[in-house]
Amino acid sequence: MVAWTVVRKGAGPAPAPPRVSRAAPAHPTAPRILPLTHRFLLPVLAATVLGLSACGSDQDTASPGAQSTPMPSDMPGMSTPAADASPYDASSGKVTIKATEFAFGPSQIQAKAGKLEITMENDGAAVHELVVLKTDADPGSLKVTDGRVGEADSVGEISETNPGKSASHTFDLKPGKYLIVCNVKGHYMQGMRGQIVVS
Ligand SMILES: [Cu+2]
């Protein structure tokens, strides 16, 4: 169907007229031997079959089909953001998190209990950091004072890193939920936060 459509698109309007004349001669010969109902039905069936196999006679229905052909290849592209929405699998024990203004990517991470090496790449234009807090709190729900969140639950951090630089730290994580935050003044509130779920 795909190849057909492509071919038809290329060949376009040209094959359409001959097809009509090809279908026409079938009518006088076939119906003569057949009962009335079949005389009526056969041309209809023939036209239908022709229409289905050739597509060309049904240009209105064929065209949407042709236009929908690129859709499947668009769908994976559209599902990519959806894949980003599902947690990043860091069960390998390593994850690289890009810091930008003002987000971490990935911001949702799944990890196995034990050592997790986080590398923060500062792809932004400002200094960023990455603090890991042991808390069940929702990523956006932390109390902010003077542009920062409390770090009492910190289990370690990658401290302030300049734009274009990266830094790593290995965290020892127990099963449970953690948040990652950039605690440079104002950055958490503007979206630099995320969650690590450890199982
Ligand atoms: Cu930041």
Residues whose N, C-alpha, C, O or C-beta is under 5 A from the ligand:
A	BS01	CU	V127 H128 E129 C182 V184 H187 M192
